[in-house]
Amino acid sequence: MASKQVGAIADPDEFRVFPGKGVRAILEGRIVFVGTAELLRTHDISFDRDWLTGSTSPVQGTGSDVFVALDGACIARVRLQDRPQNETRESLQRLREIGLSAQILFTNDTVRVAGAFAQAIGVSDYRPSMKTEDISHEIGKLVQTGTVALVGDGAHHAQALVRADIGAVMSHGGLGMQTEAAGLVLMTDDLTPLPETILLARRARKIWRSVIIYSAAMNALGVCLVLTNILSPLFAAIFVLILLRLPLLNAFRLVLR
């Protein structure tokens, strides 16, 4: 939309991200900030108090406001609104059905915005106004009570992703530096594959556990056959290898199917 109004925009000379607050760019010698009122205050950027009216808890709507500053002065306030995809609610419901019932939404949005978004995706527990370090701290506490899976942003939630038992990121554009902290990368921009990925992992674990137990039992049988002089070591080894072949092939077939 913006490119249609002003045309192509050149790449900035410098670009910096302030996690949970906004960004700063230097473009053709001019300094541009886009972010929260707190970000502007931190960098001594002036703006009219009237601009803050309704910005933190809008009376209507569920949008979040960001401010645009140019060369040290605020010039615009823009309201952004998250609209969750229909697949998100369905995927979260599917996750609850397979046992991941304790779902928490961590966000730096205000209480009103976070509540509306959580309701839209079917999550009852949400934590608003959280900074990046707050999320990492909460994940650190949660892993002490049970297994924790976190779906987050590889750029902003790297530490939290590492702390979680399972750290997943969505990378529709492909692999890159922002996925290094994750143990699981979803090559799409929605959660649809996640429930099936978990079910596949559980199935594979069950199959390989049974294979390991069966293999141990067959090896023990081979030793017994040798010790009781029923078979020679060579024939016992051949017998055990034949018994092990079929379950291993079957395991590969089930996993790869």
Accessible surface in RSA format (square Angstrom, percent):
REM  Atomic radii and reference values for relative SASA: ProtOr
REM  Chains: A
REM  Algorithm: Lee & Richards
REM  Probe-radius: 1.40
REM  Slices: 20
REM RES _ NUM      All-atoms   Total-Side   Main-Chain    Non-polar    All polar
REM                ABS   REL    ABS   REL    ABS   REL    ABS   REL    ABS   REL
RES MET A   1   173.86  90.0 137.20  90.8  36.66  87.3 120.35 102.3  53.52  70.9
RES ALA A   2    66.93  61.5  57.30  88.4   9.63  21.9  62.69  88.3   4.24  11.2
RES SER A   3    70.04  59.2  61.44  82.0   8.60  19.8  38.06  81.1  31.97  44.8
RES LYS A   4   171.98  83.9 134.80  82.7  37.19  88.5  87.58  78.8  84.41  89.9
RES GLN A   5   141.34  79.0 108.04  79.0  33.30  79.3  31.96  68.0 109.39  83.0
RES VAL A   6   104.64  68.9  69.42  62.8  35.22  84.9  78.26  68.0  26.38  71.6
RES GLY A   7    32.35  39.9   0.00   N/A  32.35  39.9  30.24  83.0   2.11   4.7
RES ALA A   8   109.43 100.6  68.01 104.9  41.42  94.2  75.33 106.1  34.10  90.3
RES ILE A   9   111.54  63.5  80.12  59.7  31.41  75.7  83.72  60.3  27.82  75.5
RES ALA A  10    62.20  57.2  42.07  64.9  20.12  45.8  53.22  74.9   8.97  23.8
RES ASP A  11   127.63  89.4 111.15 110.6  16.48  39.0  30.20  71.1  97.42  97.2
RES PRO A  12    55.72  40.6  38.18  34.8  17.54  63.8  38.18  31.5  17.54 109.0
RES ASP A  13   104.44  73.2  70.09  69.8  34.35  81.2  28.79  67.8  75.65  75.4
RES GLU A  14    95.12  54.6  88.22  66.7   6.90  16.4  35.68  69.0  59.44  48.5
RES PHE A  15   120.03  60.1  85.56  53.0  34.47  89.7  86.40  52.4  33.63  96.2
RES ARG A  16   128.97  54.1 124.99  63.7   3.97   9.5  34.90  47.7  94.07  57.0
RES VAL A  17    64.19  42.2  48.44  43.9  15.75  37.9  48.44  42.1  15.75  42.7
RES PHE A  18    23.77  11.9  22.30  13.8   1.47   3.8  22.77  13.8   1.00   2.8
RES PRO A  19    66.28  48.3  56.91  51.9   9.37  34.1  57.10  47.1   9.18  57.0
RES GLY A  20    31.51  38.9   0.00   N/A  31.51  38.9  15.47  42.5  16.04  35.9
RES LYS A  21    60.26  29.4  54.57  33.5   5.69  13.5  21.55  19.4  38.71  41.2
RES GLY A  22    18.47  22.8   0.00   N/A  18.47  22.8  15.36  42.2   3.11   7.0
RES VAL A  23    41.57  27.4  41.57  37.6   0.00   0.0  41.57  36.1   0.00   0.0
RES ARG A  24    60.46  25.4  60.08  30.6   0.38   0.9   1.43   2.0  59.03  35.8
RES ALA A  25    17.51  16.1  17.09  26.4   0.42   1.0  17.35  24.4   0.16   0.4
RES ILE A  26    37.42  21.3  37.42  27.9   0.00   0.0  37.42  26.9   0.00   0.0
RES LEU A  27    46.97  26.2  45.01  32.2   1.96   4.9  45.01  31.6   1.96   5.3
RES GLU A  28   142.97  82.1 110.85  83.9  32.12  76.5  49.30  95.4  93.67  76.5
RES GLY A  29    64.49  79.5   0.00   N/A  64.49  79.5  33.64  92.3  30.85  69.1
RES ARG A  30   123.16  51.7 122.91  62.7   0.25   0.6  42.94  58.7  80.22  48.6
RES ILE A  31    71.01  40.4  70.66  52.6   0.35   0.8  70.66  50.9   0.35   0.9
RES VAL A  32    38.63  25.4  37.73  34.2   0.90   2.2  37.73  32.8   0.90   2.4
RES PHE A  33    12.18   6.1  12.18   7.5   0.00   0.0  12.18   7.4   0.00   0.0
RES VAL A  34    52.85  34.8  51.29  46.4   1.56   3.8  51.29  44.6   1.56   4.2
RES GLY A  35     2.14   2.6   0.00   N/A   2.14   2.6   2.14   5.9   0.00   0.0
RES THR A  36    45.34  32.3  44.64  45.3   0.71   1.7  45.09  60.6   0.25   0.4
RES ALA A  37    13.34  12.3  10.69  16.5   2.65   6.0  10.73  15.1   2.61   6.9
RES GLU A  38    73.86  42.4  72.16  54.6   1.70   4.1  30.87  59.7  42.99  35.1
RES LEU A  39     1.47   0.8   1.47   1.1   0.00   0.0   1.47   1.0   0.00   0.0
RES LEU A  40     0.00   0.0   0.00   0.0   0.00   0.0   0.00   0.0   0.00   0.0
RES ARG A  41   131.24  55.1 115.96  59.1  15.28  36.4  58.53  80.0  72.71  44.1
RES THR A  42    88.31  62.8  57.44  58.2  30.87  73.6  57.97  77.9  30.34  45.9
RES HIS A  43    60.58  33.1  39.06  27.2  21.52  55.1  34.72  35.8  25.86  30.1
RES ASP A  44   133.51  93.5 102.39 101.9  31.12  73.6  37.97  89.4  95.54  95.3
RES ILE A  45    10.24   5.8   3.39   2.5   6.86  16.5   3.62   2.6   6.63  18.0
RES SER A  46    77.20  65.2  66.19  88.3  11.01  25.4  54.30 115.6  22.90  32.1
RES PHE A  47    43.07  21.5  12.76   7.9  30.31  78.9  22.26  13.5  20.81  59.6
RES ASP A  48    81.02  56.7  66.10  65.8  14.91  35.3  25.04  58.9  55.97  55.8
RES ARG A  49   203.27  85.3 194.92  99.4   8.35  19.9  71.10  97.2 132.17  80.1
RES ASP A  50   106.88  74.9  95.82  95.4  11.06  26.2  25.97  61.1  80.91  80.7
RES TRP A  51    77.97  31.3  71.70  34.7   6.26  14.7  57.20  30.5  20.77  33.7
RES LEU A  52    41.81  23.3  35.11  25.1   6.70  16.8  35.17  24.7   6.64  17.9
RES THR A  53   102.47  72.9  86.92  88.1  15.55  37.1  76.44 102.7  26.03  39.4
RES GLY A  54    32.69  40.3   0.00   N/A  32.69  40.3  22.53  61.8  10.17  22.8
RES SER A  55     9.72   8.2   2.12   2.8   7.60  17.5   1.32   2.8   8.40  11.8
RES THR A  56    91.10  64.8  88.06  89.3   3.04   7.2  64.52  86.7  26.57  40.2
RES SER A  57    64.27  54.3  57.27  76.4   7.00  16.1  27.90  59.4  36.37  51.0
RES PRO A  58     2.77   2.0   1.54   1.4   1.23   4.5   2.77   2.3   0.00   0.0
RES VAL A  59   127.35  83.8 110.71 100.2  16.64  40.1 111.78  97.1  15.57  42.2
RES GLN A  60   148.82  83.2 135.77  99.2  13.04  31.1  45.75  97.4 103.06  78.2
RES GLY A  61    50.02  61.7   0.00   N/A  50.02  61.7  34.33  94.2  15.69  35.1
RES THR A  62    38.72  27.5  36.93  37.4   1.79   4.3  28.92  38.8   9.80  14.8
RES GLY A  63     2.36   2.9   0.00   N/A   2.36   2.9   0.64   1.8   1.72   3.9
RES SER A  64    30.57  25.8  27.43  36.6   3.15   7.2  28.69  61.1   1.88   2.6
RES ASP A  65    15.56  10.9   1.51   1.5  14.05  33.2   1.20   2.8  14.36  14.3
RES VAL A  66    28.44  18.7  28.44  25.7   0.00   0.0  28.44  24.7   0.00   0.0
RES PHE A  67     4.58   2.3   4.58   2.8   0.00   0.0   4.58   2.8   0.00   0.0
RES VAL A  68    30.45  20.0  30.45  27.6   0.00   0.0  30.45  26.5   0.00   0.0
RES ALA A  69     0.36   0.3   0.23   0.4   0.13   0.3   0.32   0.4   0.05   0.1
RES LEU A  70    46.53  25.9  41.42  29.6   5.10  12.8  41.42  29.1   5.10  13.7
RES ASP A  71    74.73  52.3  44.69  44.5  30.04  71.0  33.96  79.9  40.77  40.7
RES GLY A  72    38.81  47.9   0.00   N/A  38.81  47.9  24.40  67.0  14.40  32.3
RES ALA A  73    45.08  41.5  45.08  69.6   0.00   0.0  45.08  63.5   0.00   0.0
RES CYS A  74    17.03  12.9   0.21   0.2  16.83  39.5   0.21   0.5  16.83  18.1
RES ILE A  75    95.01  54.1  68.73  51.2  26.28  63.3  73.01  52.6  22.00  59.7
RES ALA A  76    34.60  31.8  30.73  47.4   3.87   8.8  34.60  48.7   0.00   0.0
RES ARG A  77    92.01  38.6  61.27  31.2  30.74  73.2  10.78  14.7  81.23  49.2
RES VAL A  78    63.45  41.8  60.67  54.9   2.78   6.7  63.45  55.1   0.00   0.0
RES ARG A  79   106.51  44.7  78.05  39.8  28.46  67.8  48.50  66.3  58.01  35.2
RES LEU A  80    95.33  53.1  91.25  65.3   4.09  10.3  93.86  65.9   1.47   4.0
RES GLN A  81    93.93  52.5  64.93  47.5  29.00  69.0  12.24  26.1  81.68  62.0
RES ASP A  82    86.08  60.3  70.99  70.7  15.09  35.7  13.93  32.8  72.15  72.0
RES ARG A  83   199.32  83.7 172.08  87.7  27.24  64.9  63.87  87.3 135.45  82.1
RES PRO A  84    41.94  30.6  18.17  16.6  23.76  86.4  25.66  21.2  16.28 101.2
RES GLN A  85    79.00  44.2  67.81  49.6  11.19  26.6  38.94  82.9  40.07  30.4
RES ASN A  86   122.30  84.3 112.92 109.1   9.38  22.6  25.17  60.6  97.13  93.9
RES GLU A  87    75.40  43.3  74.97  56.7   0.43   1.0  24.03  46.5  51.36  41.9
RES THR A  88    24.52  17.4  24.52  24.9   0.00   0.0  12.72  17.1  11.80  17.8
RES ARG A  89   116.98  49.1 116.97  59.6   0.01   0.0  38.83  53.1  78.16  47.4
RES GLU A  90   117.58  67.5 108.06  81.8   9.52  22.7  46.63  90.2  70.96  57.9
RES SER A  91     7.06   6.0   3.51   4.7   3.56   8.2   3.48   7.4   3.58   5.0
RES LEU A  92    20.39  11.4  20.39  14.6   0.00   0.0  20.39  14.3   0.00   0.0
RES GLN A  93    80.42  45.0  80.42  58.8   0.00   0.0  32.23  68.6  48.19  36.5
RES ARG A  94    87.77  36.9  86.48  44.1   1.28   3.1  29.43  40.2  58.34  35.4
RES LEU A  95     9.46   5.3   9.46   6.8   0.00   0.0   9.46   6.6   0.00   0.0
RES ARG A  96    64.63  27.1  51.93  26.5  12.70  30.2  32.78  44.8  31.85  19.3
RES GLU A  97   109.07  62.6  70.10  53.0  38.97  92.8  35.42  68.5  73.65  60.1
RES ILE A  98    20.43  11.6   6.90   5.1  13.53  32.6  15.72  11.3   4.72  12.8
RES GLY A  99    55.50  68.4   0.00   N/A  55.50  68.4  30.62  84.0  24.87  55.7
RES LEU A 100    52.30  29.1  45.75  32.7   6.55  16.5  52.30  36.7   0.00   0.0
RES SER A 101    80.98  68.4  64.29  85.8  16.69  38.5  33.90  72.2  47.09  66.0
RES ALA A 102    98.16  90.3  63.06  97.3  35.10  79.9  73.21 103.1  24.96  66.1
RES GLN A 103    29.62  16.6  18.34  13.4  11.28  26.9  21.96  46.7   7.66   5.8
RES ILE A 104    49.45  28.1  21.85  16.3  27.60  66.5  22.54  16.2  26.91  73.0
RES LEU A 105    32.94  18.3  30.13  21.6   2.81   7.1  32.94  23.1   0.00   0.0
RES PHE A 106    32.68  16.3  12.07   7.5  20.61  53.6  12.07   7.3  20.61  59.0
RES THR A 107    22.10  15.7  16.04  16.3   6.06  14.5  14.89  20.0   7.21  10.9
RES ASN A 108    79.01  54.5  56.56  54.7  22.45  54.1  13.58  32.7  65.43  63.2
RES ASP A 109    25.46  17.8  22.17  22.1   3.28   7.8   3.28   7.7  22.17  22.1
RES THR A 110    40.35  28.7  39.57  40.1   0.78   1.9  40.25  54.1   0.10   0.1
RES VAL A 111    93.30  61.4  90.81  82.2   2.48   6.0  90.81  78.9   2.48   6.7
RES ARG A 112   116.60  49.0 103.80  52.9  12.80  30.5  28.36  38.8  88.24  53.5
RES VAL A 113     5.85   3.8   5.60   5.1   0.25   0.6   5.60   4.9   0.25   0.7
RES ALA A 114     0.52   0.5   0.00   0.0   0.52   1.2   0.52   0.7   0.00   0.0
RES GLY A 115    16.08  19.8   0.00   N/A  16.08  19.8  11.37  31.2   4.71  10.5
RES ALA A 116    31.64  29.1  18.83  29.1  12.81  29.1  24.04  33.9   7.59  20.1
RES PHE A 117    51.01  25.5  46.85  29.0   4.16  10.8  50.65  30.7   0.36   1.0
RES ALA A 118     1.07   1.0   1.07   1.6   0.00   0.0   1.07   1.5   0.00   0.0
RES GLN A 119   139.53  78.0 128.94  94.2  10.59  25.2  43.80  93.2  95.73  72.6
RES ALA A 120    47.54  43.7  26.55  41.0  20.98  47.7  37.37  52.6  10.17  26.9
RES ILE A 121     7.93   4.5   7.93   5.9   0.00   0.0   7.93   5.7   0.00   0.0
RES GLY A 122    24.84  30.6   0.00   N/A  24.84  30.6  12.45  34.2  12.39  27.8
RES VAL A 123    11.74   7.7   4.64   4.2   7.10  17.1   7.27   6.3   4.47  12.1
RES SER A 124   112.12  94.7  79.19 105.7  32.93  75.9  56.43 120.2  55.69  78.0
RES ASP A 125    53.85  37.7  49.41  49.2   4.44  10.5  23.06  54.3  30.79  30.7
RES TYR A 126    70.77  33.0  57.93  33.0  12.83  33.4  28.15  21.2  42.62  52.5
RES ARG A 127    74.29  31.2  73.12  37.3   1.17   2.8  30.01  41.0  44.27  26.8
RES PRO A 128    37.19  27.1  27.57  25.1   9.63  35.0  27.57  22.8   9.63  59.8
RES SER A 129    74.24  62.7  50.45  67.3  23.79  54.8  38.69  82.4  35.54  49.8
RES MET A 130    20.66  10.7  18.39  12.2   2.27   5.4  17.74  15.1   2.92   3.9
RES LYS A 131    85.98  41.9  85.77  52.6   0.21   0.5  46.93  42.2  39.05  41.6
RES THR A 132    30.70  21.8  28.15  28.5   2.55   6.1  25.38  34.1   5.32   8.0
RES GLU A 133   108.22  62.1 100.14  75.8   8.07  19.2  58.45 113.1  49.77  40.6
RES ASP A 134    54.43  38.1  52.63  52.4   1.80   4.2  11.09  26.1  43.33  43.2
RES ILE A 135    10.47   6.0  10.47   7.8   0.00   0.0  10.47   7.5   0.00   0.0
RES SER A 136     5.65   4.8   5.65   7.5   0.00   0.0   5.05  10.8   0.60   0.8
RES HIS A 137   104.41  57.1 102.51  71.3   1.90   4.9  68.82  70.9  35.59  41.4
RES GLU A 138    31.82  18.3  31.82  24.1   0.00   0.0   3.08   6.0  28.74  23.5
RES ILE A 139     1.80   1.0   1.80   1.3   0.00   0.0   1.80   1.3   0.00   0.0
RES GLY A 140    13.28  16.4   0.00   N/A  13.28  16.4  11.32  31.1   1.96   4.4
RES LYS A 141   101.93  49.7  98.08  60.2   3.85   9.2  56.63  51.0  45.30  48.3
RES LEU A 142    48.18  26.8  47.04  33.7   1.14   2.9  47.51  33.4   0.67   1.8
RES VAL A 143    47.18  31.0  27.37  24.8  19.81  47.7  27.37  23.8  19.81  53.7
RES GLN A 144   154.64  86.5 114.62  83.8  40.02  95.3  40.70  86.6 113.93  86.4
RES THR A 145   119.20  84.8  77.74  78.8  41.46  98.8  74.20  99.7  45.00  68.0
RES GLY A 146    40.00  49.3   0.00   N/A  40.00  49.3  37.32 102.4   2.67   6.0
RES THR A 147   116.44  82.8  80.76  81.9  35.67  85.0  44.98  60.4  71.45 108.0
RES VAL A 148    19.67  12.9  16.89  15.3   2.78   6.7  19.67  17.1   0.00   0.0
RES ALA A 149    52.84  48.6  22.83  35.2  30.01  68.3  22.83  32.2  30.01  79.5
RES LEU A 150    18.16  10.1  17.06  12.2   1.10   2.8  17.94  12.6   0.22   0.6
RES VAL A 151    55.25  36.4  30.55  27.7  24.69  59.5  30.55  26.5  24.69  67.0
RES GLY A 152    16.41  20.2   0.00   N/A  16.41  20.2  10.18  27.9   6.22  13.9
RES ASP A 153    55.66  39.0  47.26  47.0   8.40  19.9  25.36  59.7  30.30  30.2
RES GLY A 154     9.60  11.8   0.00   N/A   9.60  11.8   0.02   0.1   9.58  21.4
RES ALA A 155    52.04  47.8  19.92  30.7  32.12  73.1  26.60  37.5  25.44  67.4
RES HIS A 156    60.24  32.9  55.30  38.4   4.94  12.6  39.53  40.7  20.70  24.1
RES HIS A 157    41.16  22.5  40.58  28.2   0.58   1.5  28.12  29.0  13.05  15.2
RES ALA A 158    40.98  37.7  39.41  60.8   1.57   3.6  39.50  55.6   1.48   3.9
RES GLN A 159   109.02  61.0 100.39  73.4   8.63  20.5  37.42  79.6  71.60  54.3
RES ALA A 160     1.50   1.4   0.91   1.4   0.59   1.4   0.91   1.3   0.59   1.6
RES LEU A 161     3.44   1.9   0.12   0.1   3.33   8.4   0.12   0.1   3.33   8.9
RES VAL A 162   104.21  68.6  82.14  74.4  22.07  53.2  86.62  75.3  17.59  47.7
RES ARG A 163   107.25  45.0  88.07  44.9  19.18  45.7  27.62  37.8  79.63  48.3
RES ALA A 164     9.21   8.5   0.00   0.0   9.21  21.0   0.00   0.0   9.21  24.4
RES ASP A 165    84.62  59.3  47.81  47.6  36.82  87.1  16.43  38.7  68.19  68.0
RES ILE A 166    80.06  45.6  77.12  57.5   2.94   7.1  80.05  57.6   0.01   0.0
RES GLY A 167     4.09   5.0   0.00   N/A   4.09   5.0   0.25   0.7   3.84   8.6
RES ALA A 168     2.54   2.3   2.54   3.9   0.00   0.0   2.54   3.6   0.00   0.0
RES VAL A 169     3.98   2.6   3.98   3.6   0.00   0.0   3.98   3.5   0.00   0.0
RES MET A 170    82.30  42.6  54.72  36.2  27.58  65.7  54.72  46.5  27.58  36.5
RES SER A 171    13.80  11.7   8.08  10.8   5.72  13.2   7.98  17.0   5.82   8.2
RES HIS A 172   131.81  72.0 109.43  76.1  22.38  57.3  78.88  81.3  52.93  61.6
RES GLY A 173    84.64 104.4   0.00   N/A  84.64 104.4  42.03 115.3  42.61  95.4
RES GLY A 174    23.48  29.0   0.00   N/A  23.48  29.0  15.67  43.0   7.81  17.5
RES LEU A 175   135.71  75.6 101.43  72.6  34.27  86.2 101.59  71.3  34.11  91.8
RES GLY A 176    40.87  50.4   0.00   N/A  40.87  50.4  36.56 100.3   4.31   9.7
RES MET A 177   153.42  79.4 136.50  90.3  16.92  40.3 113.07  96.1  40.35  53.5
RES GLN A 178   108.03  60.4 103.89  75.9   4.15   9.9  31.50  67.0  76.54  58.0
RES THR A 179    16.69  11.9  12.54  12.7   4.15   9.9   5.01   6.7  11.68  17.7
RES GLU A 180   125.32  71.9  92.10  69.7  33.22  79.1  44.62  86.3  80.70  65.9
RES ALA A 181    26.61  24.5   8.72  13.5  17.88  40.7  16.35  23.0  10.26  27.2
RES ALA A 182    18.22  16.7   0.00   0.0  18.22  41.4   0.74   1.0  17.47  46.3
RES GLY A 183    75.19  92.7   0.00   N/A  75.19  92.7  37.25 102.2  37.95  85.0
RES LEU A 184    45.80  25.5  43.63  31.2   2.17   5.5  45.80  32.2   0.00   0.0
RES VAL A 185    40.56  26.7  21.32  19.3  19.24  46.4  21.32  18.5  19.24  52.2
RES LEU A 186     7.95   4.4   5.72   4.1   2.23   5.6   7.95   5.6   0.00   0.0
RES MET A 187   114.27  59.2  85.82  56.8  28.44  67.7  83.55  71.0  30.72  40.7
RES THR A 188    26.27  18.7  26.10  26.5   0.16   0.4  13.52  18.2  12.75  19.3
RES ASP A 189    74.71  52.3  61.81  61.5  12.90  30.5  22.38  52.7  52.33  52.2
RES ASP A 190    25.24  17.7  22.40  22.3   2.84   6.7   2.86   6.7  22.38  22.3
RES LEU A 191    18.42  10.3  18.34  13.1   0.07   0.2  18.34  12.9   0.07   0.2
RES THR A 192    72.57  51.6  67.30  68.2   5.27  12.6  65.49  88.0   7.08  10.7
RES PRO A 193    50.27  36.6  43.80  39.9   6.47  23.5  49.75  41.1   0.52   3.2
RES LEU A 194    13.11   7.3  13.11   9.4   0.00   0.0  13.11   9.2   0.00   0.0
RES PRO A 195     3.40   2.5   3.40   3.1   0.00   0.0   3.40   2.8   0.00   0.0
RES GLU A 196    98.88  56.8  94.73  71.7   4.15   9.9  52.26 101.1  46.62  38.1
RES THR A 197    45.68  32.5  41.54  42.1   4.14   9.9  31.39  42.2  14.29  21.6
RES ILE A 198    30.01  17.1  27.90  20.8   2.11   5.1  30.00  21.6   0.00   0.0
RES LEU A 199    54.22  30.2  49.80  35.6   4.43  11.1  50.06  35.2   4.16  11.2
RES LEU A 200    87.61  48.8  83.68  59.9   3.93   9.9  87.04  61.1   0.57   1.5
RES ALA A 201    60.05  55.2  47.61  73.5  12.44  28.3  55.27  77.8   4.78  12.7
RES ARG A 202    93.38  39.2  88.58  45.2   4.80  11.4  38.43  52.5  54.94  33.3
RES ARG A 203    91.79  38.5  86.00  43.8   5.80  13.8  40.74  55.7  51.05  30.9
RES ALA A 204    22.10  20.3  21.41  33.0   0.70   1.6  22.10  31.1   0.00   0.0
RES ARG A 205   147.59  62.0 138.21  70.5   9.38  22.3  54.32  74.2  93.28  56.5
RES LYS A 206   154.44  75.3 150.11  92.1   4.33  10.3  95.47  85.9  58.97  62.8
RES ILE A 207    20.01  11.4  17.87  13.3   2.14   5.2  20.01  14.4   0.00   0.0
RES TRP A 208    82.93  33.3  82.93  40.1   0.00   0.0  72.00  38.4  10.93  17.7
RES ARG A 209   137.81  57.9 134.08  68.3   3.74   8.9  47.60  65.1  90.21  54.7
RES SER A 210    62.32  52.7  54.61  72.9   7.71  17.8  45.64  97.2  16.68  23.4
RES VAL A 211    11.52   7.6  10.36   9.4   1.16   2.8  11.52  10.0   0.00   0.0
RES ILE A 212   118.38  67.4 115.75  86.2   2.62   6.3 117.54  84.6   0.84   2.3
RES ILE A 213   114.54  65.2 110.81  82.6   3.73   9.0 113.57  81.8   0.97   2.6
RES TYR A 214    75.69  35.3  71.80  40.8   3.89  10.1  59.62  44.8  16.07  19.8
RES SER A 215    25.34  21.4  25.34  33.8   0.00   0.0  18.90  40.2   6.44   9.0
RES ALA A 216    61.24  56.3  49.13  75.8  12.11  27.5  55.21  77.7   6.04  16.0
RES ALA A 217    49.03  45.1  36.77  56.7  12.26  27.9  44.62  62.8   4.41  11.7
RES MET A 218    29.98  15.5  29.98  19.8   0.00   0.0  28.66  24.4   1.32   1.8
RES ASN A 219    77.70  53.6  74.08  71.6   3.63   8.7  25.61  61.6  52.09  50.4
RES ALA A 220    55.80  51.3  47.23  72.9   8.57  19.5  54.60  76.9   1.21   3.2
RES LEU A 221    67.10  37.4  63.12  45.2   3.98  10.0  66.58  46.8   0.52   1.4
RES GLY A 222     5.67   7.0   0.00   N/A   5.67   7.0   5.66  15.5   0.01   0.0
RES VAL A 223    86.06  56.6  82.41  74.6   3.65   8.8  85.34  74.1   0.73   2.0
RES CYS A 224    68.50  51.8  67.00  74.7   1.50   3.5  17.44  44.2  51.06  55.1
RES LEU A 225    23.19  12.9  23.14  16.6   0.05   0.1  23.19  16.3   0.00   0.0
RES VAL A 226    44.77  29.5  40.18  36.4   4.59  11.1  40.18  34.9   4.59  12.4
RES LEU A 227   135.09  75.2 108.17  77.4  26.93  67.7 111.35  78.2  23.74  63.9
RES THR A 228    84.67  60.2  59.76  60.6  24.91  59.4  66.19  88.9  18.48  27.9
RES ASN A 229   134.79  92.9 105.49 101.9  29.29  70.5  27.94  67.3 106.84 103.3
RES ILE A 230   115.93  66.0  89.87  67.0  26.06  62.8  95.75  68.9  20.18  54.8
RES LEU A 231    59.17  33.0  51.32  36.7   7.84  19.7  56.66  39.8   2.50   6.7
RES SER A 232    52.28  44.2  39.67  52.9  12.61  29.1  43.87  93.4   8.41  11.8
RES PRO A 233    92.79  67.6  86.73  79.1   6.06  22.0  87.85  72.5   4.94  30.7
RES LEU A 234   120.29  67.0 113.99  81.6   6.29  15.8 118.55  83.3   1.73   4.7
RES PHE A 235   125.05  62.6 122.69  76.0   2.37   6.2 122.69  74.4   2.37   6.8
RES ALA A 236     3.25   3.0   2.97   4.6   0.28   0.6   3.25   4.6   0.00   0.0
RES ALA A 237    50.13  46.1  41.59  64.2   8.54  19.4  49.49  69.7   0.64   1.7
RES ILE A 238    77.30  44.0  77.28  57.6   0.03   0.1  77.28  55.6   0.03   0.1
RES PHE A 239    77.54  38.8  75.12  46.5   2.42   6.3  77.36  46.9   0.18   0.5
RES VAL A 240    11.67   7.7  11.67  10.6   0.00   0.0  11.67  10.1   0.00   0.0
RES LEU A 241   117.81  65.6 112.09  80.2   5.72  14.4 112.27  78.9   5.53  14.9
RES ILE A 242   108.14  61.5 104.71  78.0   3.42   8.2 106.95  77.0   1.19   3.2
RES LEU A 243    50.98  28.4  47.58  34.0   3.41   8.6  49.66  34.9   1.32   3.6
RES LEU A 244    24.32  13.5  24.32  17.4   0.00   0.0  24.32  17.1   0.00   0.0
RES ARG A 245   161.44  67.8 156.61  79.8   4.83  11.5  45.15  61.7 116.29  70.5
RES LEU A 246   129.61  72.2 126.34  90.4   3.27   8.2 126.68  89.0   2.93   7.9
RES PRO A 247    33.25  24.2  24.71  22.5   8.54  31.0  31.27  25.8   1.98  12.3
RES LEU A 248    64.20  35.8  64.20  45.9   0.00   0.0  64.20  45.1   0.00   0.0
RES LEU A 249    98.95  55.1  93.83  67.1   5.12  12.9  94.21  66.2   4.74  12.8
RES ASN A 250    63.60  43.9  59.45  57.5   4.15  10.0  17.86  43.0  45.74  44.2
RES ALA A 251     1.43   1.3   0.57   0.9   0.86   2.0   1.26   1.8   0.18   0.5
RES PHE A 252   105.90  53.0 105.90  65.6   0.00   0.0 105.90  64.2   0.00   0.0
RES ARG A 253   130.00  54.6 119.30  60.8  10.70  25.5  73.46 100.4  56.54  34.3
RES LEU A 254    37.91  21.1  37.70  27.0   0.21   0.5  37.70  26.5   0.21   0.6
RES VAL A 255    37.09  24.4  29.50  26.7   7.59  18.3  30.32  26.3   6.77  18.4
RES LEU A 256   143.65  80.0 111.84  80.0  31.81  80.0 115.60  81.2  28.05  75.5
RES ARG A 257   177.49  74.5 119.78  61.1  57.71 137.4  87.51 119.6  89.99  54.5
END  Absolute sums over single chains surface
CHAIN  1 A    16540.0      13419.5       3120.6      10071.7       6468.4
END  Absolute sums over all chains
TOTAL         16540.0      13419.5       3120.6      10071.7       6468.4
